[in-house]
Amino acid sequence: MMLNPLFGTETELAKAKDYFEWSEAAQKLDSKSGKANWRERDASEHYGYKSIRRRLETLNELRAAGDNEGLLYTLNEGIHGNMDGMANDSLWAEARFGTKQLIHDYVDAIADALVHLASPEVDEIPVEEKRDFFRRAYHCYGCSALLMSGSGAFLFFHAGVVKALWSEGLLPNIISGSSGGSVIGALVCTHTNDELAPYFDPDKLAREYENDEGQTLFNPFGASKRMSQVQVRERLEEIIPDLTFQEAYELTGRHLNISIAPAEKHQNGRLMNAITSPNVFIRDAVLASCAVPGIYEPVALHAKDHEGNRVPYLPGRKWVDGSVTHDLPSKRLSRLYGVNHHIVSQANPLITPFASDVTQGPGPLSAIRRASVSTLKAWLNVNMQLWDKPLQLVPQLHSLANMTMSVINQDYSGDINIIRPMMMWSPSKILSNLSLEDISELMDLGERATWPKIEMVRAQTKISLT
């Protein structure tokens, strides 16, 4: 019997303990499968490789000749994240590790040129001219953000995603979260880099309660109980400092954004952050974003006034789960920060069955899947209309059904999608206090789902970070 020569390397991928081991195994697999040779060849129908090669050669020639003014002029012609289609998803679906070497080399050359032009050694170009160039370049190029979906107890998947990005120095400074995603976003944005490492240990995040105050919501498969709102608040107090959005930004330099939805009708959802609500306390916003309608009570927000006192924010208004209206607030982030590149961590149990990794490409299987999802959504919406009046007789079920459809009908795709794999878990765990074993499993899943995207994130964010 002949053995598959790739089998051993696939096993190494599955057993990798960190990204270094995973990347080593991925590159071995590419060498054995021939994808390493594919990476070295410029040609592909999915991008304008001839144009990219010419631009790379021009940059190299200008650097070698010491022509800094020519280099600045060339960069002034435009720096684009998808120059000649080099961000095409299909280019990242071929090899296990990275994409065409030409693309990596071109991105590196631009980043190196930017660093070179900013250095004091380049003194023939006035400092103000440099500043003007970098201001315009940053404004035109845009920046990246990490968006973490609602997730319930699956929020620890997001923790694994953040750990993988942070460990490689790729965690964006603009972070948004709704519901469970807001917990991890707040955790990251209220602790400095020196303080973060312990929170990536599952032991730090696990918590046992001697007196379980939770209630069974639905429990056909197990004995798990959902956490009470008091327990949720207590847990937030343990892991998130009592800071306002502005104080957190000043401490870490990270822009935290938390989606919340109004408890009352005819009101609009909000995105809380240091720009729109600088004095609001983060813990309150997180608790509100986690308040699933019909299960947890709506939450009132508080802010710090000009004298440092804790006072009600928008008195009389209460807020609920942010994923109901804006699970992934990409448009709002674009307006506030110029974000035009979205890294999505998707762990919402209502959405992962519909979620699709865009790097699967435009093939027939992907087309069939997209059509199936579209049909299923249409079918659910029609049935929801038919059941709307009967459900009104049971307000809690009606509220839950409306929330579910609001979540399903949103847009959940980003430029890079990291999707939680399907798990054979009891539904009763979704709002429960998870065990150390469960937390460890989810964090490990988050890391492993992120590793195949690391080089894609690196290439597509390097120029913006530079």
C-alpha positions in Angstrom: 0.0 0.0 0.0 1.4 3.4 -1.0 1.4 6.1 1.7 0.4 9.7 0.9 3.7 11.7 1.1 1.7 14.7 2.5 0.2 12.8 5.4 3.1 13.2 7.8 3.2 17.0 7.2 -0.5 17.3 7.7 -0.1 15.6 11.0 2.6 18.1 11.9 0.2 21.0 11.1 -2.4 19.5 13.4 0.0 19.0 16.2 1.8 22.4 16.0 2.0 24.0 19.4 2.5 27.6 18.2 2.7 29.6 14.9 6.4 28.9 14.4 5.8 25.2 14.4 2.7 25.6 12.2 4.5 27.8 9.7 7.4 25.3 9.4 5.0 22.4 8.7 3.0 24.5 6.3 6.1 25.4 4.3 7.2 21.7 4.2 3.8 20.8 2.9 4.0 23.5 0.2 7.4 22.1 -0.9 6.1 18.5 -1.1 2.9 19.6 -3.0 4.7 21.9 -5.4 3.0 25.0 -4.1 6.4 26.4 -3.1 7.3 26.5 -6.8 4.0 28.2 -7.5 4.9 30.9 -5.0 8.2 31.6 -6.8 6.6 32.0 -10.2 5.2 35.5 -10.8 2.5 34.5 -13.3 -1.1 34.1 -12.3 -4.4 35.1 -14.0 -5.6 36.5 -10.7 -3.4 39.7 -10.6 -1.4 42.0 -12.8 2.0 40.4 -12.1 3.8 42.2 -14.9 2.8 45.6 -13.5 3.8 44.7 -10.0 7.2 43.4 -11.2 7.9 46.6 -13.1 7.0 48.7 -10.0 9.2 46.6 -7.8 12.1 46.9 -10.2 11.6 50.7 -10.3 11.7 50.9 -6.5 14.8 48.8 -6.3 16.6 50.9 -9.0 15.7 54.2 -7.3 17.0 52.9 -3.9 20.2 51.6 -5.5 20.8 54.9 -7.2 20.1 56.9 -4.1 17.4 58.9 -5.9 15.3 59.8 -2.9 13.3 62.5 -4.7 12.5 60.0 -7.5 11.5 57.5 -4.9 9.1 60.0 -3.2 7.6 60.9 -6.6 7.1 57.2 -7.4 5.3 56.6 -4.1 3.3 59.7 -4.6 1.8 58.1 -7.7 -0.2 56.0 -5.3 0.1 53.2 -2.7 -2.8 50.9 -2.9 -3.6 47.8 -0.8 -5.0 46.0 -3.9 -2.6 47.3 -6.5 -3.3 45.3 -9.7 -5.4 42.8 -7.8 -2.7 41.6 -5.5 -5.2 41.2 -2.6 -7.3 38.8 -4.7 -8.6 36.1 -2.4 -7.8 33.4 -4.9 -4.1 34.2 -4.6 -4.2 33.3 -0.9 -6.1 30.0 -1.5 -3.3 28.1 -3.3 -0.5 27.7 -0.8 -0.6 26.9 2.9 1.9 29.6 3.7 1.6 33.0 2.1 1.1 33.8 -1.6 3.2 34.8 -4.6 6.7 35.8 -3.5 6.5 38.8 -5.8 3.6 40.2 -3.7 5.5 39.8 -0.5 8.6 41.4 -2.0 6.6 44.3 -3.3 5.0 45.0 0.0 8.3 44.8 1.8 9.9 47.2 -0.7 7.2 49.8 -0.2 7.5 49.5 3.6 11.3 49.8 3.5 11.1 52.8 1.2 8.7 54.5 3.6 11.0 53.9 6.5 14.0 55.1 4.4 12.3 58.3 3.4 11.3 59.1 7.0 14.8 58.7 8.3 17.0 61.8 9.1 19.6 60.6 6.6 17.3 61.7 3.8 17.9 65.4 4.3 17.5 66.7 0.8 13.7 66.5 1.2 12.3 69.1 3.6 10.7 67.6 6.7 7.4 69.4 6.1 7.2 67.8 2.6 7.8 64.4 4.2 5.0 65.1 6.7 2.6 66.2 4.0 3.4 63.0 2.0 2.8 60.7 5.0 -0.4 62.5 6.0 -1.8 62.1 2.5 -0.5 58.5 2.1 -2.1 57.4 5.4 -5.4 59.1 4.6 -5.5 57.5 1.1 -4.3 54.1 2.0 -6.5 53.7 5.1 -6.1 51.2 7.9 -7.2 47.9 9.3 -9.5 47.0 12.2 -10.3 43.8 14.0 -14.0 43.1 14.3 -15.2 40.5 16.8 -18.7 39.2 16.5 -21.3 38.4 19.1 -20.5 34.9 20.5 -22.1 34.1 23.8 -19.7 31.8 25.7 -17.8 31.2 22.5 -16.1 34.5 23.2 -12.9 32.6 24.1 -12.5 31.8 20.4 -11.9 35.5 20.0 -9.3 35.4 22.8 -7.4 32.8 20.7 -7.6 34.9 17.6 -6.3 38.0 19.5 -3.5 35.9 21.0 -2.3 34.7 17.6 -2.4 38.2 16.1 -0.8 39.8 19.1 2.0 37.3 19.4 3.0 38.1 15.8 2.7 41.9 16.3 -0.3 42.1 14.0 -3.1 43.1 16.3 -4.7 46.3 14.9 -5.0 49.3 17.1 -8.7 49.7 16.1 -10.8 46.9 17.6 -14.6 46.5 17.7 -16.7 43.9 19.6 -20.3 43.2 20.2 -21.8 41.0 22.9 -19.1 38.4 23.7 -16.7 40.1 21.3 -17.0 43.2 23.4 -15.6 41.4 26.4 -12.4 40.4 24.6 -12.1 43.8 23.0 -12.4 45.5 26.4 -9.9 43.2 27.9 -7.4 43.9 25.2 -8.0 47.7 25.1 -7.8 48.2 28.9 -4.4 46.5 29.4 -1.0 47.4 28.1 1.1 45.0 26.2 3.1 44.2 29.3 -0.1 43.3 31.1 -1.8 41.3 28.4 0.2 38.0 28.4 -1.3 36.5 31.6 -4.9 37.0 30.1 -4.0 34.6 27.3 -3.7 31.8 29.8 -7.0 29.9 30.1 -6.4 29.6 33.9 -6.7 33.4 34.2 -10.0 33.4 32.4 -11.7 30.4 34.0 -13.9 30.9 37.1 -15.9 28.6 39.2 -18.9 29.7 41.3 -19.7 28.0 44.6 -23.4 29.1 44.5 -24.7 28.7 41.0 -27.4 31.4 40.5 -27.9 30.6 36.9 -31.1 29.3 35.3 -31.6 26.6 32.7 -32.6 28.2 29.5 -32.9 25.2 27.2 -31.2 22.0 28.0 -31.8 19.0 25.9 -28.2 17.7 26.0 -26.7 18.6 29.4 -27.0 20.2 32.8 -25.2 23.5 32.0 -26.9 26.7 33.4 -26.6 30.1 32.0 -24.8 32.7 33.9 -26.9 35.3 35.8 -26.5 38.9 35.0 -25.0 39.4 38.4 -22.4 36.8 37.7 -21.6 38.4 34.3 -21.1 41.8 36.0 -18.9 40.3 38.7 -16.7 38.6 36.1 -16.3 41.8 34.1 -15.2 43.6 37.3 -12.5 41.0 37.7 -10.9 41.2 34.3 -11.7 44.8 33.1 -10.4 47.8 34.9 -13.0 50.5 35.8 -12.0 52.9 33.0 -13.8 55.2 30.6 -13.2 54.9 26.8 -11.0 57.9 26.8 -8.9 56.6 29.8 -8.4 53.3 28.1 -7.3 54.9 24.9 -4.8 57.1 26.8 -3.5 54.0 28.6 -3.1 51.6 25.7 -3.3 53.6 22.4 -6.0 51.2 21.2 -9.3 52.4 19.9 -12.0 50.3 21.6 -15.5 50.2 19.9 -18.5 48.5 21.5 -21.8 48.0 19.7 -25.0 48.4 21.8 -28.6 48.4 20.7 -31.5 50.4 22.2 -34.0 48.6 24.5 -36.8 50.9 23.3 -38.3 51.0 19.8 -37.6 53.8 17.4 -34.1 54.4 18.7 -30.8 53.8 16.9 -28.0 51.5 17.9 -24.7 53.1 19.0 -21.0 52.5 18.6 -19.4 53.5 21.9 -15.8 54.6 21.7 -13.3 57.4 22.8 -14.6 59.7 20.0 -18.4 59.4 20.3 -18.6 58.6 24.1 -15.3 59.3 25.7 -16.5 59.6 29.3 -18.7 56.4 29.3 -17.5 53.6 31.6 -16.4 50.6 29.5 -17.8 47.9 31.9 -21.3 49.3 31.6 -21.1 49.3 27.8 -19.8 45.7 27.8 -22.6 44.6 30.1 -25.2 46.2 27.9 -23.7 44.7 24.7 -24.0 41.3 26.4 -27.6 41.8 27.5 -29.4 39.3 25.2 -33.0 40.6 24.8 -35.5 38.4 26.6 -32.9 36.8 28.7 -31.0 39.6 30.4 -32.3 42.9 31.7 -31.5 46.0 29.6 -28.6 48.0 31.1 -28.3 51.7 31.9 -24.9 53.4 31.1 -22.9 55.6 33.4 -20.2 58.2 32.6 -17.6 60.2 34.5 -18.5 63.9 34.7 -16.2 66.9 34.7 -15.6 66.5 38.5 -14.8 62.8 38.2 -18.2 61.7 39.6 -20.1 58.6 38.3 -23.3 59.9 36.8 -26.1 58.4 34.6 -25.4 58.6 30.8 -28.5 59.5 28.8 -30.8 59.0 31.8 -33.9 56.9 31.2 -32.3 55.1 28.3 -31.3 51.4 28.5 -29.4 49.2 26.1 -29.1 45.6 25.0 -27.0 43.2 23.0 -25.1 45.1 20.3 -25.1 42.2 17.8 -28.8 42.7 17.3 -28.2 45.8 15.2 -24.5 46.1 14.4 -22.6 42.9 15.0 -19.8 44.1 12.7 -20.0 47.9 12.4 -17.7 48.2 9.4 -19.3 51.4 7.9 -19.1 53.2 11.2 -15.5 52.3 11.7 -14.8 53.6 8.2 -16.4 57.0 9.0 -14.6 57.3 12.3 -11.1 56.1 11.6 -10.8 55.7 7.8 -10.9 51.9 8.2 -11.0 50.2 4.8 -9.6 46.7 5.7 -11.6 44.5 8.0 -10.3 41.4 9.8 -13.3 39.6 11.1 -13.3 37.0 13.9 -16.7 35.2 13.6 -17.9 33.1 16.5 -21.6 33.9 16.6 -23.5 30.5 16.9 -26.3 31.9 14.8 -24.0 33.0 12.0 -21.2 30.5 11.7 -23.6 28.0 9.8 -24.0 30.8 7.2 -20.5 32.2 7.3 -18.1 31.6 4.4 -14.4 32.1 4.2 -13.9 34.4 1.1 -10.6 32.7 0.4 -12.5 29.6 -0.8 -12.6 31.5 -4.1 -15.1 31.8 -6.9 -15.4 28.1 -7.8 -18.6 26.2 -8.4 -18.8 24.8 -4.9 -18.5 28.3 -3.4 -21.2 29.6 -5.7 -23.5 26.7 -4.7 -22.9 27.4 -1.1 -23.6 31.2 -1.5 -26.8 30.4 -3.4 -27.9 27.9 -0.7 -27.3 30.4 2.1 -29.2 33.1 0.2 -32.1 30.8 -0.3 -32.1 29.7 3.3 -32.1 33.3 4.5 -35.1 34.1 2.2 -37.0 31.1 3.5 -36.4 32.0 7.1 -37.6 35.6 6.5 -40.8 34.4 4.8 -41.5 32.0 7.6 -40.8 34.7 10.2 -43.5 36.9 8.6 -46.0 34.0 8.8 -45.3 33.4 12.4 -45.0 37.0 13.5 -48.6 37.4 14.9 -48.7 34.0 16.7 -45.4 34.7 18.3 -46.7 38.1 19.6 -48.8 36.1 22.0 -45.5 35.0 23.7 -43.5 38.3 24.1 -40.3 36.5 25.1 -40.3 34.2 22.1 -41.3 37.1 19.8 -38.4 39.2 21.0 -36.0 36.3 20.6 -37.3 35.5 17.1 -36.9 39.2 16.0 -33.4 39.3 17.5 -32.4 36.1 15.6 -33.6 37.4 12.3 -32.0 40.8 12.8 -28.7 39.0 13.4 -29.1 36.6 10.5 -29.9 39.4 8.0 -26.7 41.5 8.7 -23.6 41.4 6.5 -20.8 39.4 8.2 -18.0 39.3 5.6 -14.7 41.1 5.9 -11.5 41.2 3.9 -10.0 38.5 6.0 -12.5 36.1 7.8 -11.5 33.9 10.7 -14.5 31.6 11.3 -15.1 29.4 14.3 -15.3 25.8 13.1 -18.5 23.9 13.8 -18.5 22.2 17.2 -20.7 19.4 18.6 -21.6 21.3 21.8 -24.8 21.4 23.8 -26.8 24.6 23.1 -27.0 25.0 26.9 -23.4 26.1 26.9 -23.9 29.2 24.8 -24.7 31.4 27.8 -23.1 29.3 30.5 -20.0 29.6 32.6 -17.5 27.4 30.8 -15.1 25.0 32.4 -11.3 25.4 32.1 -11.3 22.5 29.6 -13.9 24.3 27.3 -12.1 27.6 27.5 -8.8 26.0 26.6 -10.5 24.2 23.6 -12.0 27.4 22.3 -8.8 29.4 22.6 -6.9 26.7 20.9 -9.4 26.7 18.1 -9.1 30.5 17.7 -5.3 30.3 17.4 -5.4 27.5 14.9 -8.0 29.2 12.8 -5.8 32.3 12.7 -2.5 30.7 11.9 -3.4 30.0 8.2 -4.3 33.8 7.8 -1.2 35.2 9.6 0.8 35.9 6.4 -2.2 37.3 4.7 -2.8 39.7 7.6 1.0 40.5 7.6 1.1 41.4 3.9 -2.2 43.3 3.9 -1.4 45.4 7.0 2.3 46.0 6.7 2.2 49.2 4.7 -0.6 50.7 6.8 1.4 49.9 10.0 4.5 51.4 8.5 
